[in-house]
Amino acid sequence: MPTETRPTISRRKLGIFGVLAVVGALTLVVTGIRAREDSSVKLKEWTDDQAIPAVAVIYADAGALTATIDLPGRLEAYYRAPIFARVNGYVKSWSADIGARVKAGDVIAEIDAPDLDQQLLQARADLTNQQASAKLSEVTLARRKTLIASNFVSMQEIDERTADLANKNAAVNSSQANVERLEALAGYKKITAPFDGIVTARNTDVGALINAGGTNSAPMFIVSDIKKLRVYVNVPQTYVPSVKIGAKATISVPEYPTRTFEATVEASAQSVDVTSGTTQMQLGLDNSVGELMPGGFANVRLVLQRESVPLHIPSSALIFDQAGLRVATVTADSKILFKPVTIARDLGRDIELAGGISQDDRVISTPPDGIVDGDPVRVVSTKGRPATATAKPGGKG
């Protein structure tokens, strides 16, 4: 009996084992296929991810990188008088050389003008002659009037004598005016300082021929008052509204590399030079110690006062192509959106913008080539954060 059941049990075990083997094989096949499909899906997803450009974004920073602007300027004396001669002649003497300090009214040179002296003598002689003639006419008229009662002279003669006296008196007045004119010119033979200051130029010497006026030649002297200096600077049109009258400025000069001087904006030309696109502004600078020299170069650092707070971004974020000047921003759904911008100031590595984007825009710091509006991107890093509140108008920057 036992000998007859053994083959049956063995066949049953073999059948179960075979079924398990088939199931196992099917499981391995299915698992392998699924793993391969998952790998293909992951590979496709990875490939798709790699095809999407990875970008770094920044938020435009509010606030000026610097509240000043540096411009070249020129120092000038607050009062400067080129002195020309009013009479013809020769330099007789001079007493003030360059660098000499003079007071108002000091004689700094004398001119020998013999022609003028002779003209004055002749004018005085003519005046004496006219006065004598007028006196004689007056006496003659008085005598003729005493004879009217005796009918010795006619009224016609009296009228003629009266007109002659008026004519002689007019000649006297004319001669007197000519004498006074020549006397006034003779007073200009002495060259005097118009105000307290320093002689900054002397272009004459003893014996030099002097022509009256001399506008086509160099002045005999230049006297400058340097207790206060004017600083002239040409401000680009973009920044003119930001430079207010009364604003402070810092002046530096080559001869004092470690020192600065304070100046104040006093006046503006209120017009733009068409050749340079700038507006000339004048600053006042105290120089009571006399350390600074008129005519010198100066670096002028002006304080800017703005009505709104500017935004600035890295210069690498700018795109300039046929569509103009733009930046690439990333939308909330990670798509490219180009926005045109306007530059206020180019500061080298950074750019101040006059408009085009807001503080909430995510700007691509270095846009990849070939992107267009609507392209998807992957944001891999973010610099800065959105502003929690916009800047209030009227802030200074």
C-alpha positions in Angstrom: 0.0 0.0 0.0 2.7 2.6 0.8 4.6 1.6 -2.2 1.7 2.6 -4.5 1.2 6.3 -3.1 4.8 7.6 -3.4 4.7 8.3 -7.2 1.4 10.2 -6.7 2.9 12.4 -4.0 6.0 13.1 -6.1 4.0 14.1 -9.2 1.9 16.5 -7.1 4.9 18.2 -5.6 6.4 18.5 -9.0 3.2 20.1 -10.3 3.2 22.6 -7.5 6.8 23.4 -8.0 6.3 23.9 -11.7 3.4 26.3 -11.1 5.5 28.3 -8.6 8.3 28.4 -11.1 6.1 29.7 -13.8 4.6 32.3 -11.5 8.1 33.3 -10.4 9.3 33.6 -13.9 6.2 35.7 -14.8 6.8 37.9 -11.8 10.4 38.5 -12.8 9.4 39.3 -16.3 6.7 41.7 -15.2 9.0 43.3 -12.6 11.8 43.7 -15.2 9.5 45.3 -17.7 8.0 47.6 -15.1 11.5 48.6 -13.9 12.6 49.2 -17.5 9.5 51.4 -18.1 10.1 53.3 -14.9 13.7 53.9 -15.9 12.6 55.1 -19.3 10.1 57.4 -17.7 12.7 58.8 -15.3 15.2 59.1 -18.1 12.7 61.0 -20.2 11.9 63.3 -17.3 15.5 63.9 -16.6 16.1 64.6 -20.3 13.2 67.0 -20.4 14.5 68.7 -17.2 17.9 69.1 -18.8 16.3 70.6 -21.9 14.8 73.4 -19.7 17.3 76.2 -19.1 18.4 76.6 -15.5 18.6 80.3 -14.4 19.5 82.3 -11.4 17.1 85.1 -10.5 17.4 88.3 -8.4 15.0 90.9 -7.1 15.8 94.5 -8.2 17.2 96.3 -5.2 15.5 99.5 -4.1 17.7 102.4 -3.2 20.5 104.3 -4.8 23.9 102.6 -4.8 25.3 106.0 -4.3 23.6 109.3 -3.5 26.4 111.3 -5.3 27.8 111.8 -8.7 31.4 112.7 -9.5 32.1 115.3 -12.2 35.1 117.4 -13.3 35.0 121.0 -12.5 37.0 124.2 -12.8 37.9 126.7 -10.0 37.6 130.4 -10.8 38.0 133.5 -8.7 34.8 134.9 -7.4 35.7 138.3 -8.8 38.2 138.6 -11.7 39.1 141.8 -13.5 41.2 141.9 -16.7 42.6 145.4 -16.7 43.2 147.2 -20.0 44.4 150.8 -20.6 42.0 153.6 -21.5 44.7 155.8 -23.0 47.4 155.4 -25.6 51.0 155.7 -24.6 54.0 153.9 -23.0 54.3 152.1 -19.7 56.2 154.5 -17.4 56.4 152.2 -14.4 54.6 149.3 -12.7 54.6 148.4 -9.0 52.7 145.1 -8.6 53.9 141.8 -10.0 52.1 138.5 -10.1 51.2 137.2 -6.6 51.2 140.7 -5.2 48.3 141.5 -2.8 46.7 144.8 -3.6 44.0 147.0 -2.1 41.2 148.8 -4.0 42.6 152.0 -5.4 46.2 151.0 -5.2 48.3 152.3 -8.2 49.8 149.3 -9.9 51.2 151.0 -13.1 51.5 154.5 -14.7 51.3 155.3 -18.4 53.2 158.1 -20.1 50.8 159.7 -22.6 52.4 162.8 -24.2 49.7 163.0 -27.0 47.0 163.2 -24.4 48.9 165.8 -22.4 49.1 168.0 -25.5 45.4 167.5 -26.3 44.6 168.6 -22.8 46.7 171.7 -23.0 45.1 172.6 -26.3 41.6 172.0 -24.9 42.3 174.3 -22.0 43.6 177.0 -24.3 40.5 176.7 -26.5 38.3 176.9 -23.4 40.1 180.2 -22.3 39.6 181.6 -25.8 35.9 180.7 -25.8 35.4 182.2 -22.4 37.1 185.5 -23.4 34.9 185.7 -26.6 31.8 185.0 -24.6 32.7 187.7 -22.0 33.3 190.3 -24.8 29.9 189.4 -26.4 28.2 189.8 -23.0 29.8 193.2 -22.4 28.9 194.4 -25.9 25.3 193.3 -25.5 25.0 195.2 -22.2 26.3 198.4 -23.8 24.0 198.2 -26.7 21.0 197.8 -24.4 21.8 201.1 -22.7 21.5 202.9 -26.1 18.0 201.6 -26.9 16.3 204.5 -25.2 18.1 207.0 -27.4 17.3 205.0 -30.5 21.0 204.8 -31.3 20.7 201.0 -31.9 17.8 199.0 -33.3 16.1 196.0 -31.8 17.4 194.0 -34.7 21.0 194.6 -33.5 20.0 193.8 -29.9 18.6 190.4 -31.0 21.7 189.7 -33.1 24.0 190.4 -30.1 21.8 188.2 -27.8 22.0 185.3 -30.2 25.8 185.8 -30.5 26.2 185.7 -26.8 24.1 182.5 -26.6 26.3 181.0 -29.3 29.5 182.0 -27.4 28.2 180.5 -24.2 27.4 177.2 -26.0 31.0 177.2 -27.3 32.3 177.7 -23.8 30.2 174.8 -22.5 31.5 172.6 -25.3 35.1 173.5 -24.6 34.5 172.9 -20.9 33.1 169.4 -21.6 36.1 168.6 -23.8 38.5 169.7 -21.1 36.7 167.6 -18.5 36.8 164.5 -20.9 40.5 164.8 -21.4 41.1 165.4 -17.7 39.2 162.2 -17.0 41.2 160.3 -19.6 44.4 161.7 -18.0 43.3 160.2 -14.8 43.5 156.8 -16.4 47.2 157.2 -16.9 47.4 155.7 -13.4 46.3 152.0 -13.5 44.6 151.2 -10.1 43.3 148.0 -8.6 39.4 147.8 -8.8 39.1 145.8 -5.5 41.1 144.0 -2.9 42.8 140.9 -4.4 45.8 139.3 -5.9 47.6 140.2 -9.2 47.3 136.9 -11.0 48.7 138.0 -14.3 51.0 140.8 -15.6 51.4 141.1 -19.3 53.3 144.4 -19.7 56.6 146.0 -18.8 58.3 149.4 -18.7 58.4 151.0 -22.2 55.7 148.8 -23.7 53.4 150.4 -26.2 49.9 150.7 -24.9 46.8 151.0 -27.1 43.6 152.2 -25.6 41.0 149.4 -25.1 43.4 146.7 -26.3 40.6 144.1 -26.6 42.6 142.2 -29.2 45.6 141.8 -27.0 46.2 140.5 -23.5 45.2 142.7 -20.5 47.9 144.6 -18.8 47.0 143.0 -15.5 44.5 140.6 -14.0 43.4 141.1 -10.5 41.4 138.4 -8.7 39.6 138.2 -5.4 40.3 134.6 -4.3 38.9 134.8 -0.7 35.9 132.9 -2.3 36.0 130.8 -5.4 33.4 129.8 -8.0 33.4 126.2 -9.0 31.9 125.6 -12.5 30.7 122.1 -13.3 28.7 120.7 -16.3 25.9 118.4 -15.0 24.4 115.9 -17.5 20.8 116.7 -18.3 19.6 113.4 -16.6 20.8 114.6 -13.2 19.9 118.3 -13.3 16.6 117.8 -11.5 18.4 115.9 -8.7 20.9 118.7 -8.0 19.1 121.4 -6.0 20.2 124.9 -5.3 21.7 124.9 -1.8 22.8 121.3 -2.1 26.2 120.4 -0.6 29.2 119.2 -2.7 32.6 117.9 -1.8 35.6 119.2 -3.7 38.9 117.5 -4.1 42.0 118.8 -5.9 45.2 117.2 -7.1 47.5 119.3 -4.9 45.8 118.1 -1.8 45.1 114.4 -2.4 44.1 113.6 1.2 41.9 116.6 1.8 38.4 117.6 0.7 36.6 121.0 0.7 32.9 121.7 1.1 31.0 123.8 -1.5 27.4 124.8 -2.0 25.4 124.9 -5.2 24.6 128.6 -5.8 23.2 128.9 -9.3 22.2 126.9 -12.4 22.2 128.1 -16.1 18.7 126.7 -16.4 19.5 125.6 -20.0 21.1 122.7 -21.8 24.2 123.1 -24.0 23.2 121.5 -27.2 26.8 120.4 -28.0 27.4 118.6 -24.7 23.9 117.9 -23.3 24.9 119.4 -20.0 23.8 122.3 -17.8 26.4 124.5 -16.2 26.1 125.0 -12.5 28.0 127.3 -10.2 29.1 126.4 -6.7 30.5 128.7 -4.0 33.7 127.6 -2.2 35.2 129.4 0.8 39.0 130.1 0.3 39.7 132.6 3.0 43.0 130.8 3.8 44.0 131.0 0.2 44.9 127.4 -0.2 43.1 126.8 -3.5 44.1 128.5 -6.8 41.7 129.9 -9.4 41.9 128.2 -12.8 42.7 124.8 -11.3 41.0 121.4 -11.9 38.7 120.0 -9.3 36.7 116.8 -8.8 33.2 117.7 -7.7 31.1 115.2 -5.9 27.5 116.4 -5.9 24.7 115.2 -3.6 21.7 113.9 -5.5 18.2 114.5 -4.2 15.5 112.4 -5.9 11.8 112.3 -5.8 11.6 108.5 -5.9 13.8 105.6 -4.9 15.6 104.0 -7.9 16.0 100.3 -8.6 19.3 98.7 -9.6 20.3 95.4 -11.1 23.5 93.8 -12.3 24.6 95.0 -15.8 24.8 91.3 -16.8 20.9 91.2 -16.6 20.6 93.6 -19.6 19.7 92.3 -23.0 20.2 94.6 -26.0 18.9 93.4 -29.4 16.7 94.4 -32.2 13.8 94.8 -29.8 15.7 97.3 -27.7 17.0 97.3 -24.2 15.2 94.7 -22.1 15.5 92.3 -19.1 14.2 88.7 -18.8 11.9 88.1 -15.9 10.4 84.8 -14.6 6.7 84.6 -14.1 4.9 82.8 -11.3 4.5 79.7 -13.6 8.2 79.7 -14.4 7.9 81.2 -17.9 10.1 83.8 -19.5 8.7 87.3 -19.8 10.7 90.1 -21.4 10.3 93.7 -20.1 11.7 96.9 -21.7 13.7 99.1 -19.3 15.2 102.6 -19.2 18.6 103.2 -17.8 19.1 106.1 -15.4 22.7 105.6 -14.6 25.4 103.2 -15.7 27.6 102.5 -12.7 29.7 99.8 -14.4 28.8 96.5 -12.7 25.4 97.8 -11.7 22.7 99.7 -13.5 20.2 102.1 -12.0 16.9 101.9 -13.8 14.6 104.8 -14.5 11.6 102.4 -15.1 10.4 99.2 -16.6 10.3 96.7 -13.7 9.1 96.6 -10.1 10.6 95.3 -6.9 8.4 92.1 -7.2 9.8 91.1 -10.6 12.2 88.1 -10.6 15.0 89.2 -13.0 17.3 86.6 -14.6 20.8 87.8 -13.6 22.5 86.2 -16.6 20.0 85.4 -19.4 20.9 82.3 -21.5 21.1 82.8 -25.3 18.2 81.9 -27.5 15.3 82.3 -24.9 12.1 83.8 -26.0 8.9 84.9 -24.3 7.0 82.0 -22.9 9.9 79.6 -22.6 9.9 77.5 -19.5 12.9 77.8 -17.1 14.1 76.2 -13.9 15.0 78.6 -11.1 18.1 77.2 -9.4 18.9 80.1 -7.1 17.3 83.3 -5.9 19.1 86.4 -4.6 17.3 88.9 -2.5 13.6 88.8 -1.6 10.5 90.7 -2.7 10.1 94.0 -0.9 7.4 93.9 1.7 6.4 97.5 1.0 7.1 99.9 -1.9 9.2 102.9 -1.2 7.3 106.1 -0.4 7.5 108.9 -2.9 9.8 111.7 -2.0 12.6 109.5 -0.7 16.1 110.8 -1.4 18.6 108.8 -3.2 
